[in-house]
Amino acid sequence: MLNKPETYWNNILFANESKYNIFGSDGRIMVWRRKNEELNRKNLVGTVKYGGEGVLVWGCMSASGLDNLQDNDPKHTALNVRLWCLYNCPQNLNTPPQSSDLNPIEHIWREVEVRVRKHEIKTKSELKTVMMEEWMNIDAEITKIVVKPIPKRLKAVVDGKGYPTTY
């Protein structure tokens, strides 16, 4: 893997899933603000009882751009779809979960999150619509940028014996 040419990595399809919530994170939320800005609207995070709603999505990308975003609808996860992928995608590169240094789509999820948060989303339907729009607005130049350093990142992981890297 370490000696593969750039053209090899440009042809890899990176896939992953991510969850987006109407009111942000499922966990702890950090807000960076200046003194006396704690009540500014941009620094407040809405909440609802029982956590609100979220959307689980699946997407894929290569150096040349993104493909359609899927929302785990049963027709996208049906057995015949999974079998088609098994026979038509002969090589599968398994990467550790939440490892943005080895799966560049993690950077794309972050970019989508930043873009989605600029909207005032109140419903699950709005969240889905905005996510799809922002996903499709990610330029192929961005995907090319996040794929290009993969060989260096792999080398850093190997050199670091699997421990965290600076990427």
MODELLER restraints for C-alpha pairs under 7 A, 6 or more apart:
rsr = mdl.restraints
at = mdl.atoms
rsr.add(forms.Gaussian(group=physical.xy_distance, feature=features.Distance(at['CA:2:A'], at['CA:151:A']), mean=6.00, stdev=0.5))
rsr.add(forms.Gaussian(group=physical.xy_distance, feature=features.Distance(at['CA:2:A'], at['CA:154:A']), mean=6.72, stdev=0.5))
rsr.add(forms.Gaussian(group=physical.xy_distance, feature=features.Distance(at['CA:2:A'], at['CA:155:A']), mean=6.50, stdev=0.5))
rsr.add(forms.Gaussian(group=physical.xy_distance, feature=features.Distance(at['CA:10:A'], at['CA:62:A']), mean=6.40, stdev=0.5))
rsr.add(forms.Gaussian(group=physical.xy_distance, feature=features.Distance(at['CA:10:A'], at['CA:63:A']), mean=4.96, stdev=0.5))
rsr.add(forms.Gaussian(group=physical.xy_distance, feature=features.Distance(at['CA:11:A'], at['CA:62:A']), mean=6.54, stdev=0.5))
rsr.add(forms.Gaussian(group=physical.xy_distance, feature=features.Distance(at['CA:12:A'], at['CA:62:A']), mean=5.91, stdev=0.5))
rsr.add(forms.Gaussian(group=physical.xy_distance, feature=features.Distance(at['CA:13:A'], at['CA:60:A']), mean=6.43, stdev=0.5))
rsr.add(forms.Gaussian(group=physical.xy_distance, feature=features.Distance(at['CA:13:A'], at['CA:61:A']), mean=5.57, stdev=0.5))
rsr.add(forms.Gaussian(group=physical.xy_distance, feature=features.Distance(at['CA:13:A'], at['CA:62:A']), mean=4.89, stdev=0.5))
rsr.add(forms.Gaussian(group=physical.xy_distance, feature=features.Distance(at['CA:14:A'], at['CA:60:A']), mean=5.41, stdev=0.5))
rsr.add(forms.Gaussian(group=physical.xy_distance, feature=features.Distance(at['CA:14:A'], at['CA:61:A']), mean=5.28, stdev=0.5))
rsr.add(forms.Gaussian(group=physical.xy_distance, feature=features.Distance(at['CA:14:A'], at['CA:62:A']), mean=6.08, stdev=0.5))
rsr.add(forms.Gaussian(group=physical.xy_distance, feature=features.Distance(at['CA:14:A'], at['CA:103:A']), mean=6.68, stdev=0.5))
rsr.add(forms.Gaussian(group=physical.xy_distance, feature=features.Distance(at['CA:14:A'], at['CA:105:A']), mean=6.40, stdev=0.5))
rsr.add(forms.Gaussian(group=physical.xy_distance, feature=features.Distance(at['CA:15:A'], at['CA:59:A']), mean=5.70, stdev=0.5))
rsr.add(forms.Gaussian(group=physical.xy_distance, feature=features.Distance(at['CA:15:A'], at['CA:60:A']), mean=4.10, stdev=0.5))
rsr.add(forms.Gaussian(group=physical.xy_distance, feature=features.Distance(at['CA:15:A'], at['CA:61:A']), mean=6.46, stdev=0.5))
rsr.add(forms.Gaussian(group=physical.xy_distance, feature=features.Distance(at['CA:15:A'], at['CA:105:A']), mean=6.79, stdev=0.5))
rsr.add(forms.Gaussian(group=physical.xy_distance, feature=features.Distance(at['CA:16:A'], at['CA:58:A']), mean=5.78, stdev=0.5))
rsr.add(forms.Gaussian(group=physical.xy_distance, feature=features.Distance(at['CA:16:A'], at['CA:59:A']), mean=5.90, stdev=0.5))
rsr.add(forms.Gaussian(group=physical.xy_distance, feature=features.Distance(at['CA:16:A'], at['CA:60:A']), mean=6.56, stdev=0.5))
rsr.add(forms.Gaussian(group=physical.xy_distance, feature=features.Distance(at['CA:16:A'], at['CA:105:A']), mean=6.93, stdev=0.5))
rsr.add(forms.Gaussian(group=physical.xy_distance, feature=features.Distance(at['CA:17:A'], at['CA:57:A']), mean=5.43, stdev=0.5))
rsr.add(forms.Gaussian(group=physical.xy_distance, feature=features.Distance(at['CA:17:A'], at['CA:58:A']), mean=4.11, stdev=0.5))
rsr.add(forms.Gaussian(group=physical.xy_distance, feature=features.Distance(at['CA:17:A'], at['CA:59:A']), mean=6.26, stdev=0.5))
rsr.add(forms.Gaussian(group=physical.xy_distance, feature=features.Distance(at['CA:18:A'], at['CA:56:A']), mean=5.81, stdev=0.5))
rsr.add(forms.Gaussian(group=physical.xy_distance, feature=features.Distance(at['CA:18:A'], at['CA:57:A']), mean=5.49, stdev=0.5))
rsr.add(forms.Gaussian(group=physical.xy_distance, feature=features.Distance(at['CA:18:A'], at['CA:58:A']), mean=6.47, stdev=0.5))
rsr.add(forms.Gaussian(group=physical.xy_distance, feature=features.Distance(at['CA:19:A'], at['CA:54:A']), mean=6.72, stdev=0.5))
rsr.add(forms.Gaussian(group=physical.xy_distance, feature=features.Distance(at['CA:19:A'], at['CA:55:A']), mean=5.63, stdev=0.5))
rsr.add(forms.Gaussian(group=physical.xy_distance, feature=features.Distance(at['CA:19:A'], at['CA:56:A']), mean=4.36, stdev=0.5))
rsr.add(forms.Gaussian(group=physical.xy_distance, feature=features.Distance(at['CA:19:A'], at['CA:57:A']), mean=6.22, stdev=0.5))
rsr.add(forms.Gaussian(group=physical.xy_distance, feature=features.Distance(at['CA:20:A'], at['CA:54:A']), mean=5.38, stdev=0.5))
rsr.add(forms.Gaussian(group=physical.xy_distance, feature=features.Distance(at['CA:20:A'], at['CA:55:A']), mean=5.33, stdev=0.5))
rsr.add(forms.Gaussian(group=physical.xy_distance, feature=features.Distance(at['CA:20:A'], at['CA:56:A']), mean=6.49, stdev=0.5))
rsr.add(forms.Gaussian(group=physical.xy_distance, feature=features.Distance(at['CA:21:A'], at['CA:53:A']), mean=5.92, stdev=0.5))
rsr.add(forms.Gaussian(group=physical.xy_distance, feature=features.Distance(at['CA:21:A'], at['CA:54:A']), mean=3.91, stdev=0.5))
rsr.add(forms.Gaussian(group=physical.xy_distance, feature=features.Distance(at['CA:21:A'], at['CA:55:A']), mean=6.37, stdev=0.5))
rsr.add(forms.Gaussian(group=physical.xy_distance, feature=features.Distance(at['CA:22:A'], at['CA:52:A']), mean=6.70, stdev=0.5))
rsr.add(forms.Gaussian(group=physical.xy_distance, feature=features.Distance(at['CA:22:A'], at['CA:53:A']), mean=5.92, stdev=0.5))
rsr.add(forms.Gaussian(group=physical.xy_distance, feature=features.Distance(at['CA:22:A'], at['CA:54:A']), mean=5.79, stdev=0.5))
rsr.add(forms.Gaussian(group=physical.xy_distance, feature=features.Distance(at['CA:22:A'], at['CA:121:A']), mean=6.33, stdev=0.5))
rsr.add(forms.Gaussian(group=physical.xy_distance, feature=features.Distance(at['CA:22:A'], at['CA:122:A']), mean=6.58, stdev=0.5))
rsr.add(forms.Gaussian(group=physical.xy_distance, feature=features.Distance(at['CA:22:A'], at['CA:123:A']), mean=6.91, stdev=0.5))
rsr.add(forms.Gaussian(group=physical.xy_distance, feature=features.Distance(at['CA:22:A'], at['CA:124:A']), mean=6.75, stdev=0.5))
rsr.add(forms.Gaussian(group=physical.xy_distance, feature=features.Distance(at['CA:22:A'], at['CA:127:A']), mean=6.53, stdev=0.5))
rsr.add(forms.Gaussian(group=physical.xy_distance, feature=features.Distance(at['CA:23:A'], at['CA:45:A']), mean=6.87, stdev=0.5))
rsr.add(forms.Gaussian(group=physical.xy_distance, feature=features.Distance(at['CA:23:A'], at['CA:46:A']), mean=5.83, stdev=0.5))
rsr.add(forms.Gaussian(group=physical.xy_distance, feature=features.Distance(at['CA:23:A'], at['CA:47:A']), mean=6.21, stdev=0.5))
rsr.add(forms.Gaussian(group=physical.xy_distance, feature=features.Distance(at['CA:23:A'], at['CA:52:A']), mean=6.97, stdev=0.5))
rsr.add(forms.Gaussian(group=physical.xy_distance, feature=features.Distance(at['CA:31:A'], at['CA:43:A']), mean=6.46, stdev=0.5))
rsr.add(forms.Gaussian(group=physical.xy_distance, feature=features.Distance(at['CA:53:A'], at['CA:124:A']), mean=6.29, stdev=0.5))
rsr.add(forms.Gaussian(group=physical.xy_distance, feature=features.Distance(at['CA:54:A'], at['CA:124:A']), mean=6.60, stdev=0.5))
rsr.add(forms.Gaussian(group=physical.xy_distance, feature=features.Distance(at['CA:56:A'], at['CA:71:A']), mean=5.97, stdev=0.5))
rsr.add(forms.Gaussian(group=physical.xy_distance, feature=features.Distance(at['CA:56:A'], at['CA:72:A']), mean=6.80, stdev=0.5))
rsr.add(forms.Gaussian(group=physical.xy_distance, feature=features.Distance(at['CA:57:A'], at['CA:69:A']), mean=6.72, stdev=0.5))
rsr.add(forms.Gaussian(group=physical.xy_distance, feature=features.Distance(at['CA:57:A'], at['CA:70:A']), mean=5.49, stdev=0.5))
rsr.add(forms.Gaussian(group=physical.xy_distance, feature=features.Distance(at['CA:57:A'], at['CA:71:A']), mean=4.28, stdev=0.5))
rsr.add(forms.Gaussian(group=physical.xy_distance, feature=features.Distance(at['CA:57:A'], at['CA:72:A']), mean=6.12, stdev=0.5))
rsr.add(forms.Gaussian(group=physical.xy_distance, feature=features.Distance(at['CA:58:A'], at['CA:69:A']), mean=5.92, stdev=0.5))
rsr.add(forms.Gaussian(group=physical.xy_distance, feature=features.Distance(at['CA:58:A'], at['CA:70:A']), mean=4.95, stdev=0.5))
rsr.add(forms.Gaussian(group=physical.xy_distance, feature=features.Distance(at['CA:58:A'], at['CA:71:A']), mean=6.09, stdev=0.5))
rsr.add(forms.Gaussian(group=physical.xy_distance, feature=features.Distance(at['CA:58:A'], at['CA:72:A']), mean=6.76, stdev=0.5))
rsr.add(forms.Gaussian(group=physical.xy_distance, feature=features.Distance(at['CA:59:A'], at['CA:67:A']), mean=6.79, stdev=0.5))
rsr.add(forms.Gaussian(group=physical.xy_distance, feature=features.Distance(at['CA:59:A'], at['CA:68:A']), mean=6.55, stdev=0.5))
rsr.add(forms.Gaussian(group=physical.xy_distance, feature=features.Distance(at['CA:59:A'], at['CA:69:A']), mean=4.71, stdev=0.5))
rsr.add(forms.Gaussian(group=physical.xy_distance, feature=features.Distance(at['CA:59:A'], at['CA:70:A']), mean=6.08, stdev=0.5))
rsr.add(forms.Gaussian(group=physical.xy_distance, feature=features.Distance(at['CA:60:A'], at['CA:66:A']), mean=6.08, stdev=0.5))
rsr.add(forms.Gaussian(group=physical.xy_distance, feature=features.Distance(at['CA:60:A'], at['CA:67:A']), mean=5.65, stdev=0.5))
rsr.add(forms.Gaussian(group=physical.xy_distance, feature=features.Distance(at['CA:61:A'], at['CA:67:A']), mean=5.93, stdev=0.5))
rsr.add(forms.Gaussian(group=physical.xy_distance, feature=features.Distance(at['CA:61:A'], at['CA:105:A']), mean=6.77, stdev=0.5))
rsr.add(forms.Gaussian(group=physical.xy_distance, feature=features.Distance(at['CA:62:A'], at['CA:143:A']), mean=6.59, stdev=0.5))
rsr.add(forms.Gaussian(group=physical.xy_distance, feature=features.Distance(at['CA:63:A'], at['CA:143:A']), mean=5.09, stdev=0.5))
rsr.add(forms.Gaussian(group=physical.xy_distance, feature=features.Distance(at['CA:63:A'], at['CA:144:A']), mean=4.19, stdev=0.5))
rsr.add(forms.Gaussian(group=physical.xy_distance, feature=features.Distance(at['CA:63:A'], at['CA:147:A']), mean=5.73, stdev=0.5))
rsr.add(forms.Gaussian(group=physical.xy_distance, feature=features.Distance(at['CA:64:A'], at['CA:140:A']), mean=5.51, stdev=0.5))
rsr.add(forms.Gaussian(group=physical.xy_distance, feature=features.Distance(at['CA:64:A'], at['CA:143:A']), mean=6.67, stdev=0.5))
rsr.add(forms.Gaussian(group=physical.xy_distance, feature=features.Distance(at['CA:64:A'], at['CA:144:A']), mean=6.28, stdev=0.5))
rsr.add(forms.Gaussian(group=physical.xy_distance, feature=features.Distance(at['CA:65:A'], at['CA:139:A']), mean=6.92, stdev=0.5))
rsr.add(forms.Gaussian(group=physical.xy_distance, feature=features.Distance(at['CA:65:A'], at['CA:140:A']), mean=4.30, stdev=0.5))
rsr.add(forms.Gaussian(group=physical.xy_distance, feature=features.Distance(at['CA:65:A'], at['CA:143:A']), mean=5.66, stdev=0.5))
rsr.add(forms.Gaussian(group=physical.xy_distance, feature=features.Distance(at['CA:69:A'], at['CA:132:A']), mean=6.70, stdev=0.5))
rsr.add(forms.Gaussian(group=physical.xy_distance, feature=features.Distance(at['CA:95:A'], at['CA:102:A']), mean=6.45, stdev=0.5))
rsr.add(forms.Gaussian(group=physical.xy_distance, feature=features.Distance(at['CA:95:A'], at['CA:103:A']), mean=6.55, stdev=0.5))
rsr.add(forms.Gaussian(group=physical.xy_distance, feature=features.Distance(at['CA:100:A'], at['CA:106:A']), mean=4.98, stdev=0.5))
rsr.add(forms.Gaussian(group=physical.xy_distance, feature=features.Distance(at['CA:100:A'], at['CA:107:A']), mean=6.39, stdev=0.5))
rsr.add(forms.Gaussian(group=physical.xy_distance, feature=features.Distance(at['CA:101:A'], at['CA:153:A']), mean=6.09, stdev=0.5))
rsr.add(forms.Gaussian(group=physical.xy_distance, feature=features.Distance(at['CA:101:A'], at['CA:167:A']), mean=5.59, stdev=0.5))
rsr.add(forms.Gaussian(group=physical.xy_distance, feature=features.Distance(at['CA:102:A'], at['CA:150:A']), mean=6.64, stdev=0.5))
rsr.add(forms.Gaussian(group=physical.xy_distance, feature=features.Distance(at['CA:102:A'], at['CA:153:A']), mean=6.71, stdev=0.5))
rsr.add(forms.Gaussian(group=physical.xy_distance, feature=features.Distance(at['CA:102:A'], at['CA:154:A']), mean=6.80, stdev=0.5))
rsr.add(forms.Gaussian(group=physical.xy_distance, feature=features.Distance(at['CA:104:A'], at['CA:146:A']), mean=5.56, stdev=0.5))
rsr.add(forms.Gaussian(group=physical.xy_distance, feature=features.Distance(at['CA:104:A'], at['CA:147:A']), mean=6.02, stdev=0.5))
rsr.add(forms.Gaussian(group=physical.xy_distance, feature=features.Distance(at['CA:112:A'], at['CA:134:A']), mean=6.14, stdev=0.5))
rsr.add(forms.Gaussian(group=physical.xy_distance, feature=features.Distance(at['CA:112:A'], at['CA:135:A']), mean=6.16, stdev=0.5))
rsr.add(forms.Gaussian(group=physical.xy_distance, feature=features.Distance(at['CA:115:A'], at['CA:134:A']), mean=6.54, stdev=0.5))
rsr.add(forms.Gaussian(group=physical.xy_distance, feature=features.Distance(at['CA:116:A'], at['CA:130:A']), mean=6.43, stdev=0.5))
rsr.add(forms.Gaussian(group=physical.xy_distance, feature=features.Distance(at['CA:116:A'], at['CA:131:A']), mean=6.27, stdev=0.5))
rsr.add(forms.Gaussian(group=physical.xy_distance, feature=features.Distance(at['CA:116:A'], at['CA:134:A']), mean=6.80, stdev=0.5))
rsr.add(forms.Gaussian(group=physical.xy_distance, feature=features.Distance(at['CA:121:A'], at['CA:127:A']), mean=6.02, stdev=0.5))
rsr.add(forms.Gaussian(group=physical.xy_distance, feature=features.Distance(at['CA:156:A'], at['CA:165:A']), mean=6.35, stdev=0.5))
rsr.add(forms.Gaussian(group=physical.xy_distance, feature=features.Distance(at['CA:157:A'], at['CA:163:A']), mean=6.63, stdev=0.5))
rsr.add(forms.Gaussian(group=physical.xy_distance, feature=features.Distance(at['CA:157:A'], at['CA:165:A']), mean=6.31, stdev=0.5))
